[in-house]
Amino acid sequence: MQKQKGFTLLEILVSVAIFSLVSLGIYGVITYGYKIIFASRVRVLETQLANEKIEIIRNLAYEQVGTVGGVPTGIIDPVTTTVRNKTQFQITTTIRNVDDPFDGLLGGAPNDTSPADYKMVQISVICLVCPIAQVHPVIFSTLVAPKGLESASQNGALFITVFDSAGNPVSGANVHITNSAVSPAIDITDITNVDGLYQLIDTPTSTEGYNITVTKNGYTIDQTIVPSEANPNPTKPPATVISQNITNISFSIDQVSTISLETKNYQCVGIPNIGFGVVGSKIIGNNPVVYKYNQTLTTNGSGVYEMTNLEWDTYLFNFTNGVYDIAGTIPTLPVTINPGASQNLSVILAPHTANSLLLTVKDSGTRLPLSEATLTLSNGSGTYVNYTGHGYLRQTDWSGGDSQVSFVDETRYLSQDGNLETTDPAGDLLLKKIGNNYQWSGSLISSTFDFGDEVNLSNIIWEPLAQPMKAGVDSLKFQIATSASSSPASWNYLGPDGTSGTYYTASDNNINSVHNGDRYLRYKVFLSTQDQKASPQLSEVAFSFTSGCTPPGQAFFPSLSAGTYNLEIFLANYETVNTTVDVSGRTQADILMSP
């Protein structure tokens, strides 16, 4: 039997792989070669076009050497496109007057009153249809001088300086200059040099005729402003050029910034569709004052608004929608933002009341907010205690009825034993009256408060502070139950020692740390009397806490009466502050404390 020799399948696959690799390598070499040839051809064409443009300019009369709408003015279009060998190119022509120091400089010593000594011509040619990796412009430049001696010019000069927020020059800034009041009209776009300068020599005279806008990608905008009804006296009107004089004008631009604003409550839950006003501190007009940034904005359905392309500045925010009051901000207002920065701003809102007070306590030296300061506000109508850097959840009405598990309706609760009066008068909680006598005791369990996140509880505070003497000692008292879950297996009501055998019997008590780190809270309130002719009374109960949504160094007092209040602020290692504050409507005040 004759044996037949052949190739196995593995040998065939290996051969095909080797052949493919060799073929791909050859293809890559050929492709790369074509790219080099194409790039070389493009560069040759760009060079030819630049040379042709320069030769055309050299054959023009000197007075014609200039761009349409430029300075010097002439017959050459600043930007043109052309097709050569089925490839499209853009030709950019820049022509400037040059003040040569050989015979002195304009405004120098000696003063050159005819500063346009000669012209500098720059031609840039770039392929418009080439791959991005192959787009490299060809740039040629030449000098064009007049045949005869220069004559005295009645024009002036416009020197533009562009710097950033730190006073450093901004090179490569785009400068756009227009003037329709001169003939021919001027329309120039150019860039600043490495020193942030752009000099326009031999510029036609004009009174407030030169409109200038300075931009750069990723930077803010600065410009001259034409007087208008809205801004009749701009701080930087269009520039004036005077005969044989230099007009110096400066512009300041820097990287844009962003403020990410959120409107939320103390539980970190976003509050949607909140309108607000924002005003920067920079002024672009006087008599009347016109601010550079003055906007009215509205947060989205999640309570968020992204303020982009902002200039470095200090911004004030105003929330006056009639539904909410500012209970604090993180960080404190106003917001100062640096160039190229991103700043988060959380605005904590509370339901609007007719009169409220937002106090911000700061160190007198550093101006940094001070938390854990105790604030006591008092007048003839009552005494109110608060703490900076704390959030609050409160209930002030129980007239809505029972059977509410989660604290959604702020007038309702979970349950009571039937011995409490919740509607007469509305907003207060008392023992129920049968005939002429009050019940001996009663209790109520609240709905579940959701803080929105894990919190550290600080104090329990209630009003009124004083109870009828006839009701007896500890006639109003509380226990607190907390949980990490909204539906725990059981709610364990505890007192100030962390056990079920004690009660919070005095307002402004510290809450036991056993509750720290939980998110949900219920309270149980107990009312009792030793004389059936008197009843204790509860008008408000509040729980202070700290979390990621509690504003630093700030304290909010809602539901105040209008008038003058005595204010005492205490903080360890600082001098106690005693002052007065007038409250009327939405009132805000900053207090400085000295160590």
C-alpha positions in Angstrom: 0.0 0.0 0.0 1.4 3.4 -1.0 1.5 6.1 1.7 0.2 9.6 0.7 1.9 12.7 2.3 0.1 15.9 3.0 -0.4 18.8 5.5 -2.3 18.5 8.7 -5.0 21.1 9.6 -2.7 22.6 12.3 0.0 23.2 9.8 -2.4 24.9 7.4 -3.7 27.2 10.2 -0.1 28.2 11.2 0.8 28.9 7.5 -2.3 31.1 7.1 -1.5 33.0 10.3 2.1 33.6 9.2 0.9 34.7 5.7 -1.7 37.1 7.3 0.9 38.7 9.5 3.3 39.2 6.6 0.5 40.6 4.5 -0.6 43.0 7.2 2.9 44.2 7.7 3.3 44.9 4.0 -0.1 46.6 3.9 0.9 48.8 6.8 4.2 49.8 5.2 2.4 50.7 1.9 -0.3 52.7 3.7 2.3 54.6 5.8 4.2 55.3 2.6 1.1 56.7 1.0 0.4 58.9 4.1 3.9 60.3 3.9 3.6 61.0 0.2 0.2 62.7 0.7 1.4 64.8 3.6 4.4 65.9 1.6 2.2 66.8 -1.4 0.0 68.8 0.9 2.9 70.6 2.5 4.3 71.5 -1.0 0.9 72.9 -2.0 0.6 74.9 1.2 4.1 76.3 0.6 3.2 77.2 -3.0 0.0 79.0 -2.0 1.8 81.0 0.7 4.6 82.1 -1.7 2.0 83.1 -4.3 0.1 85.2 -1.7 3.3 86.9 -0.6 4.3 87.7 -4.2 0.9 89.2 -4.9 1.3 91.4 -1.8 4.8 92.5 -2.8 3.4 93.7 -6.2 0.7 95.9 -4.6 1.1 99.6 -4.0 2.1 100.2 -0.4 -1.1 101.9 0.5 -3.1 98.9 -0.7 -1.2 96.5 1.6 -3.7 95.9 4.3 -6.8 93.7 5.0 -10.4 94.6 4.4 -11.8 95.9 7.7 -8.3 95.8 9.3 -5.6 98.3 10.4 -3.9 99.0 8.2 -6.8 98.9 5.8 -6.3 97.5 2.3 -7.7 95.4 -0.5 -6.7 91.9 0.8 -9.4 89.6 2.3 -8.2 88.4 5.8 -9.5 84.9 5.2 -10.0 83.1 1.8 -10.4 79.5 0.7 -9.1 78.0 -2.5 -8.9 74.5 -4.1 -5.6 73.2 -5.5 -5.3 69.6 -6.9 -8.8 68.8 -5.6 -7.8 69.8 -2.1 -9.3 72.7 -0.2 -7.1 75.1 1.7 -7.7 78.2 3.9 -5.4 81.2 3.6 -5.3 83.6 6.5 -3.6 86.9 6.0 -2.5 89.1 9.0 -1.0 92.5 8.4 0.2 94.9 11.1 1.8 98.2 11.2 5.2 98.1 12.9 6.7 100.9 15.1 10.4 100.3 14.8 12.5 101.6 17.7 15.2 102.9 15.3 13.5 106.3 15.0 11.8 106.3 18.5 8.5 104.8 19.6 5.1 106.3 19.9 4.8 107.7 23.4 8.5 107.1 24.0 11.6 109.3 24.1 11.9 110.5 21.5 8.3 110.3 20.6 7.7 108.9 17.1 4.7 110.8 15.8 4.8 108.6 12.6 4.8 105.2 14.2 3.8 103.2 11.2 7.3 102.6 9.9 6.6 99.5 7.8 4.2 96.6 7.7 4.5 93.0 8.8 2.7 90.5 6.7 2.0 86.9 7.9 0.4 84.2 5.7 -1.0 81.0 7.2 -2.1 78.2 4.9 -3.9 75.1 6.2 -5.6 72.1 4.6 -9.3 72.0 5.4 -10.0 68.4 4.4 -6.9 66.6 5.6 -6.9 64.1 8.6 -6.5 65.9 11.9 -3.1 64.2 12.5 -1.8 65.8 9.2 -3.2 69.3 9.8 -0.1 71.5 10.3 -0.3 75.1 8.9 2.5 76.6 6.8 3.3 80.1 8.1 5.3 82.6 6.1 6.0 86.2 7.0 7.7 89.2 5.4 8.1 92.9 5.9 6.8 95.5 3.4 8.3 99.0 3.6 7.3 102.2 1.7 9.5 103.5 -1.1 9.6 107.0 0.2 10.0 108.5 3.7 7.2 108.1 6.1 4.9 111.2 6.6 3.5 112.5 9.8 0.3 110.5 10.7 -2.8 112.0 12.3 -3.8 108.6 13.5 -3.3 107.2 17.0 -2.7 103.7 18.5 -4.7 101.2 20.4 -2.7 99.0 22.9 -4.7 96.2 24.5 -3.5 94.3 27.5 -5.1 91.0 28.7 -4.3 89.5 32.1 -5.8 86.9 34.4 -7.2 87.1 38.0 -3.6 87.1 39.4 -2.4 89.9 37.1 -0.4 87.5 34.9 -0.5 88.1 31.1 -2.8 85.9 29.0 -1.2 84.9 25.7 -3.2 83.6 22.8 -6.4 85.5 23.9 -8.7 86.2 21.0 -9.2 90.0 20.4 -12.1 91.1 18.3 -12.2 94.8 17.4 -14.9 96.5 15.4 -15.7 100.1 14.5 -18.4 101.0 12.1 -18.0 104.8 12.7 -14.8 105.1 10.6 -14.5 104.6 6.8 -13.7 102.0 5.8 -15.3 100.1 8.8 -12.9 98.1 10.9 -13.5 94.4 11.8 -10.3 92.7 13.2 -9.8 89.4 14.9 -6.3 88.6 16.2 -4.6 87.2 19.3 -2.4 88.6 22.1 1.3 87.9 22.2 3.3 86.1 24.9 3.1 89.2 27.1 -0.7 89.4 26.8 -0.4 92.4 24.5 -2.1 93.3 21.2 -0.9 96.6 19.6 -2.8 98.3 16.8 -0.5 101.0 15.3 -1.7 103.9 13.1 -5.3 103.5 14.1 -7.9 105.9 12.8 -9.2 108.4 15.4 -12.6 107.8 16.8 -14.5 108.8 19.9 -15.9 105.8 21.8 -16.0 103.9 18.5 -13.9 100.9 19.1 -15.9 97.9 20.4 -13.5 95.2 21.8 -14.3 91.7 23.0 -11.6 89.4 24.5 -12.2 85.7 24.7 -10.3 82.4 25.0 -11.5 78.9 25.0 -12.4 77.8 28.5 -12.1 81.3 29.8 -14.5 84.1 30.8 -15.3 87.0 28.5 -14.4 90.7 29.0 -15.5 93.5 26.7 -16.4 97.1 26.2 -20.1 97.9 26.5 -22.1 100.3 24.4 -24.3 102.6 26.6 -27.9 101.6 26.6 -31.1 102.3 28.5 -30.4 99.4 30.8 -26.8 100.5 31.3 -26.4 104.2 30.5 -23.0 104.6 32.1 -20.9 101.5 31.5 -17.6 101.3 33.4 -15.8 100.3 30.2 -17.4 102.1 27.2 -16.0 101.6 23.7 -12.5 102.8 23.3 -11.5 106.3 22.1 -8.4 106.8 19.8 -6.9 110.3 19.7 -4.5 111.6 17.1 -0.9 110.8 17.8 -1.8 109.3 21.2 -1.8 105.8 22.6 -5.0 104.5 24.0 -4.3 101.8 26.6 -7.1 99.5 27.6 -7.0 96.4 29.8 -9.2 93.3 30.0 -9.2 90.5 32.6 -10.2 87.0 31.8 -9.5 83.6 33.5 -10.8 80.0 33.5 -14.5 79.6 34.0 -15.9 78.1 37.2 -19.0 76.1 38.3 -21.4 76.2 41.2 -23.6 73.1 41.7 -26.5 74.3 43.8 -29.0 72.0 45.6 -32.1 73.1 47.5 -33.0 70.5 50.2 -34.4 70.2 53.7 -32.6 69.1 56.9 -33.1 65.5 56.0 -31.1 65.9 52.8 -34.2 65.5 50.6 -34.2 67.7 47.5 -36.8 70.4 47.2 -37.7 70.9 43.5 -38.5 73.9 41.4 -37.2 76.6 43.7 -36.7 80.1 42.2 -33.8 82.1 43.4 -31.8 85.2 42.5 -28.0 85.4 42.1 -25.9 88.6 42.1 -22.1 88.9 41.7 -20.1 91.7 43.2 -18.5 93.0 39.9 -20.0 96.1 38.5 -20.2 97.0 34.8 -22.2 100.2 35.2 -22.7 103.2 37.6 -25.6 105.5 38.2 -27.5 103.2 38.3 -25.3 100.3 39.5 -25.4 97.4 37.0 -23.8 94.1 38.1 -22.0 91.9 35.6 -23.8 88.9 36.9 -27.5 89.3 37.9 -29.7 86.3 37.2 -33.0 84.8 38.3 -32.9 81.0 38.1 -34.9 77.9 39.1 -33.8 74.5 40.4 -34.9 71.4 38.4 -37.3 68.6 39.5 -34.5 67.2 41.8 -33.7 70.6 43.4 -30.5 71.0 41.4 -29.1 73.9 39.3 -25.7 73.8 37.6 -24.3 77.3 37.3 -21.7 77.0 34.6 -19.3 79.4 32.8 -19.1 81.6 35.9 -16.5 84.3 36.4 -14.4 84.3 39.6 -16.4 86.5 41.9 -18.3 86.7 45.1 -22.0 85.7 44.7 -25.0 86.5 46.8 -28.1 84.3 46.7 -31.7 85.3 47.5 -34.6 82.9 48.1 -37.9 84.8 48.5 -40.5 82.5 47.1 -43.0 82.8 50.0 -43.0 79.1 50.6 -39.6 78.5 52.1 -37.0 80.4 54.2 -33.3 79.8 54.2 -32.5 77.8 57.3 -28.8 77.7 56.4 -26.3 77.0 53.7 -23.2 74.8 53.2 -20.9 76.6 52.9 -22.0 79.9 54.4 -23.1 82.8 52.1 -21.8 84.7 50.2 -20.0 82.2 48.0 -16.6 83.3 46.8 -15.3 81.2 43.9 -11.8 81.1 42.3 -11.0 80.6 38.6 -11.3 77.1 37.3 -13.0 75.9 40.5 -16.1 73.8 41.1 -18.1 74.6 44.2 -21.0 72.7 45.7 -23.6 74.8 47.5 -26.4 73.2 49.6 -29.2 75.5 50.5 -31.2 74.2 53.5 -34.8 75.3 53.3 -37.5 75.4 56.0 -41.2 76.1 55.7 -41.8 79.9 55.5 -43.0 81.7 58.6 -43.9 85.4 58.8 -40.9 86.3 61.0 -37.7 84.3 61.2 -34.0 84.8 62.0 -30.9 83.2 60.5 -27.8 83.8 62.5 -24.3 83.0 61.3 -21.5 83.0 64.0 -17.9 83.4 62.8 -14.5 83.8 64.3 -13.5 87.4 64.2 -10.0 86.7 62.9 -10.4 83.9 60.4 -14.1 84.6 59.5 -14.6 80.8 59.6 -18.0 79.6 60.9 -18.1 78.5 64.6 -20.3 75.5 65.4 -21.6 74.3 68.9 -22.2 77.9 70.0 -25.2 78.2 72.3 -27.6 81.0 71.3 -30.3 82.3 73.6 -32.8 84.6 72.1 -35.4 86.3 74.4 -37.9 89.1 74.6 -41.2 89.6 76.4 -42.9 86.9 74.4 -40.5 84.0 75.3 -37.0 82.6 75.4 -35.6 80.5 72.6 -32.4 78.4 72.7 -30.5 77.1 69.6 -27.1 75.9 68.6 -25.0 76.7 65.6 -24.2 73.8 63.3 -27.3 71.8 64.1 -30.3 70.7 62.1 -33.8 70.5 63.5 -36.9 68.4 63.1 -39.9 69.7 64.9 -43.6 69.3 65.4 -45.9 72.2 66.4 -49.4 70.8 65.7 -51.3 67.6 66.5 -54.8 68.6 65.3 -54.7 66.4 62.2 -55.4 63.2 64.0 -53.8 59.8 64.6 -52.9 56.7 62.5 -50.0 58.3 60.6 -47.0 56.0 60.6 -44.5 58.3 58.7 -44.2 62.0 59.6 -45.6 63.4 56.3 -48.5 65.5 57.5 -46.9 67.7 60.2 -50.3 68.0 62.1 -50.7 64.2 62.6 -49.3 61.5 64.9 -49.4 57.7 65.3 -51.6 57.1 68.4 -52.6 58.4 71.8 -54.4 56.8 74.8 -57.6 59.0 74.4 -56.8 61.3 77.3 -55.3 64.1 75.3 -56.9 67.1 73.6 -55.3 67.8 70.2 -57.7 70.3 68.6 -58.8 72.8 71.2 -56.9 75.0 70.8 -55.5 73.8 67.5 -51.7 73.6 67.6 -51.4 72.7 71.3 -51.5 69.5 73.2 -53.3 69.3 76.6 -55.0 66.8 78.9 -58.6 66.2 77.8 -61.2 68.0 79.9 -64.3 66.2 81.0 -66.7 68.6 82.5 -64.7 71.1 84.5 -61.9 68.7 85.3 -58.8 67.5 83.3 -57.8 63.9 83.0 -55.1 62.9 85.5 -52.7 61.8 82.7 -52.3 61.0 79.1 -49.7 60.0 76.5 -49.1 60.2 72.7 -46.7 58.5 70.3 -45.5 60.4 67.3 -45.2 59.3 63.7 -41.8 58.2 62.5 -39.4 61.0 61.8 -36.9 60.4 58.9 -33.7 62.3 59.2 -32.7 61.3 55.7 -29.4 59.8 56.8 -27.5 58.6 59.8 -27.4 61.4 62.4 -26.0 62.3 65.8 -28.8 63.6 68.0 -28.0 66.6 70.2 -30.9 68.0 72.2 -34.6 67.8 72.8 -36.2 71.2 73.1 -39.9 72.0 73.8 -42.2 75.0 74.4 -43.5 76.3 76.7 -40.6 75.9 79.1 -42.7 76.6 82.2 -45.8 74.6 83.2 -48.6 75.4 85.7 -47.4 75.0 89.3 -50.7 73.2 90.1 -49.9 70.5 87.6 -46.9 69.4 89.7 -43.3 68.6 89.1 -42.4 66.9 85.8 -45.9 67.2 84.5 -44.5 67.2 80.9 -41.9 64.6 80.0 -40.6 62.6 77.0 -38.9 59.4 76.0 -37.2 58.7 72.6 -36.9 55.7 70.4 -34.6 55.5 67.4 -33.8 52.9 64.8 -31.6 52.4 61.7 -34.7 50.9 60.0 -38.1 52.6 59.4 -39.8 49.4 60.4 -37.8 47.8 63.3 -39.1 44.8 65.2 -39.9 47.1 68.1 -39.5 50.7 69.2 -37.7 51.0 72.6 -38.5 54.3 74.3 -35.5 55.5 76.4 -34.7 58.4 78.8 -31.6 60.5 79.3 -29.6 57.6 80.9 -30.3 55.3 77.9 -32.8 53.1 79.8 -36.6 52.8 79.8 -36.8 53.8 83.4 -36.0 57.6 83.0 -37.6 60.5 81.2 -36.5 63.8 79.7 -38.1 66.3 82.1 -36.4 69.6 81.2 -36.3 71.3 77.8 -32.9 71.6 76.1 -31.6 68.3 77.6 -28.8 66.5 75.9 -30.0 63.3 74.1 -28.2 60.1 75.1 -25.5 59.1 72.6 -27.0 55.6 72.5 -29.2 56.9 69.7 -26.3 58.2 67.5 -25.9 56.7 64.1 -29.6 56.0 63.6 -31.8 57.5 61.0 -35.4 57.2 62.3 -37.0 58.6 65.5 -40.3 58.4 67.4 -41.0 60.3 70.6 -43.5 59.5 73.4 -44.8 62.4 75.4 -46.4 62.1 78.8 -48.7 64.7 80.4 -49.9 64.5 84.0 -51.4 66.7 86.7 -51.7 66.7 90.5 -54.7 69.1 90.3 -57.6 68.4 87.8 -58.1 72.1 87.5 -54.7 72.6 85.7 -53.1 70.9 82.7 -49.6 71.0 81.3 -49.3 72.2 77.7 -47.1 71.3 74.7 -46.9 73.8 71.8 -43.7 72.6 70.1 -41.1 69.8 70.4 -37.9 69.8 68.4 -34.9 67.5 68.0 -31.5 69.0 67.1 -28.9 66.9 65.3 -25.8 67.0 63.2 -25.4 65.4 59.8 -24.0 66.1 56.3 -26.9 68.5 55.8 -26.5 70.7 58.8 -25.1 74.1 58.0 -21.9 75.0 59.9 -21.9 78.0 62.2 -25.5 78.8 61.6 -28.7 78.7 63.6 -32.3 79.2 62.4 -35.1 80.6 64.5 -38.6 80.3 62.8 -42.0 81.4 63.9 -40.9 84.5 65.8 -42.8 87.6 66.6 -41.6 90.8 65.1 -39.6 93.0 67.4 -36.3 93.5 69.2 -34.7 90.5 70.9 -31.8 90.2 73.4 -29.2 87.7 72.1 -26.6 85.9 74.1 -24.0 83.7 72.4 -21.8 81.4 74.4 -18.9 79.2 73.1 -16.1 77.8 75.2 -12.8 79.7 74.8 -14.5 82.7 73.2 -15.8 85.9 74.7 -19.6 85.8 75.4 -21.5 88.0 73.1 -24.5 90.1 74.4 -26.3 92.1 71.8 -29.8 92.9 70.4 -31.3 92.0 67.0 -34.4 93.4 65.3 -36.5 90.7 63.7 -39.0 91.7 60.9 -39.9 89.2 58.2 -36.9 87.2 56.9 -34.0 88.5 59.0 -30.3 87.4 58.7 -27.4 88.6 60.7 -23.7 87.7 61.1 -22.1 87.7 64.5 -18.3 87.8 65.1 -16.8 86.2 68.2 -13.3 86.9 69.6 -11.2 84.2 71.3 
